[in-house]
Amino acid sequence: IAPYLQRVMTGEEVRYEAERVGRDGKRRFVDVHYLPHFAEDGRVLGHFGIVHDITTRKQNEHLLEYLATHDQ
């Protein structure tokens, strides 16, 4: 995570997907989007982070890939 935060603190938007294991032990896929928070003078004051759970989408992508590459 640190390299992504270093990039966002230079003013760059950063977005990536990651796999995480939840407290319940289940694998989850997330889409992470960091946005810099700028001061009026253009300095980066900090960042905003948005995280979306994309587990269902990833499961559907894997299922479609399997169906497309295997016989019935």
NUPA-504863 format. One record per atom (N, C-alpha, C, CB): residue in three letters; x, y, z. Coordinates in steps of 0.2 Angstrom, whole numbers, plus 5000, padded with zeros to 4 digits. Glycine has a CB too. Example, Ala and Ser with C-alpha at 12.3 -4.5 7.8 and 13.67 -1.06 7.14 Angstrom:
ala506649725039/ala506249785039/ala506649845039/ala505749785045/ser506449895035/ser506849955036/ser506450005039/ser507049975029/
//
This chain:
ile500449945000/ile500050005000/ile500450065000/ile499550005006/ala501050065003/ala501450125004/ala501650154997/ala502050105008/pro501850114992/pro502050144986/pro501450184983/pro502350094981/tyr500850154983/tyr500250194981/tyr500150254984/tyr499650144981/leu500250254991/leu500150324995/leu500650374993/leu500150305002/gln501250344992/gln501750394990/gln501650424983/gln502450354989/arg501350384978/arg501150414972/arg500550464973/arg500950364967/val500050454977/val499550494978/val499750564981/val498950464981/met500250554985/met500450614989/met500850664984/met500850594995/thr501050634978/thr501350684973/thr500850714969/thr501850644969/gly500150694970/gly499650724966/gly499350684961/gly499950784963/glu499550624961/glu499350574956/glu498750534958/glu499850524954/glu498250524954/glu497650474956/glu497950404955/glu497050484951/val497750364960/val497950294959/val497350244960/val498450274965/arg497350194956/arg496850144956/arg497150074955/arg496250164951/tyr496850024959/tyr497149964958/tyr496649914961/tyr497849954961/glu496649844959/glu496249794962/glu496749754966/glu495949754956/ala496449724971/ala496749684976/ala496349624979/ala497049724982/glu496649574981/glu496349524984/glu496449524992/glu496549454981/arg495949514996/arg496049525003/arg495749465006/arg495749595006/val495949445012/val495549395016/val495249435022/val496049345019/gly494549425023/gly494249455028/gly494349425035/gly493449465026/arg494049455040/arg494049435046/arg493749365047/arg493749475051/asp493249355042/asp492949285042/asp493249235039/asp492249295039/gly493849255036/gly494349205032/gly494149195025/gly494249135036/lys493649235023/lys493449225016/lys493849275011/lys492649245015/arg494049255005/arg494349295000/arg493849344998/arg494649254995/arg494149404997/arg493749464994/arg494149494989/arg493449515000/phe493849524984/phe494149564979/phe493949634980/phe494049534972/val494349684980/val494149754981/val494549794975/val494349784987/asp494149844973/asp494449904969/asp494549964973/asp493849924963/val495249984973/val495450034978/val495650094973/val496050014982/his495350154975/his495450214972/his495650274976/his494850234968/tyr496250294976/tyr496550354980/tyr496550414976/tyr497250334982/leu496250464979/leu496250534976/leu496650584980/leu495550554974/pro497050624977/pro497350674981/pro496950734983/pro497950704978/his497050754989/his496650814992/his497050874992/his496350804999/phe496950924987/phe497350984986/phe497151044990/phe497350994978/ala497651084992/ala497551144995/ala497351194989/ala498151164999/glu497151254991/glu497051304986/glu497651324982/glu496751364989/asp498251314985/asp498851334982/asp499151274978/asp499351364987/gly498851224978/gly499051164974/gly499451114978/gly499451184968/arg499651124984/arg499951074988/arg499451014989/arg500251104995/val499750954990/val499350904992/val499350895000/val499650834989/leu498650905002/leu498650905010/leu498550835012/leu497950945011/gly498250785008/gly498150715010/gly497850685005/gly497650715017/his497450635006/his497050595001/his496450565003/his497550534999/phe496050544999/phe495350515000/phe495450444997/phe494750554996/gly495150395000/gly495150324998/gly494450304997/gly495650285003/ile494350264991/ile493750234990/ile493850164989/ile493350274984/val493450124992/val493550044991/val492950014990/val493850014998/his492849974984/his492249944982/his492449864982/his492049964975/asp491949834985/asp491949754985/asp491749734978/asp491549724991/ile492249704974/ile492049674968/ile492149604967/ile492549704963/thr492049564973/thr492049494973/thr491549464968/thr491949474980/thr490949484968/thr490449454964/thr490649464957/thr489749484965/arg490849514955/arg491149534948/arg491649484946/arg491349604947/lys492149474950/lys492749434949/lys492549364948/lys493249444955/gln492049334953/gln491849274952/gln491449254946/gln491349254958/asn491049304943/asn490749304937/asn491249304931/asn490249354936/glu491749344932/glu492249344926/glu492549274926/glu492749394928/his492749244932/his493049174931/his492549124929/his493349164939/leu491949124931/leu491449084928/leu491449084920/leu490749094931/leu491349144918/leu491249154911/leu491949134907/leu491149234909/glu492549144910/glu493149124907/glu493149044907/glu493749144911/tyr492949014912/tyr492848944912/tyr492348914907/tyr492648914919/leu491748944907/leu491248924902/leu491548924895/leu490648954903/ala491848984893/ala492148994887/ala492648944884/ala492349064886/thr493048914889/thr493648874887/thr493548804889/thr494248904891/his492948784891/his492748714892/his492148684889/his492748694900/asp492148624887/asp491548594883/asp491048574889/asp491748524880/gln490448574886/gln489848564891/gln489948494893/gln489248574888/
//
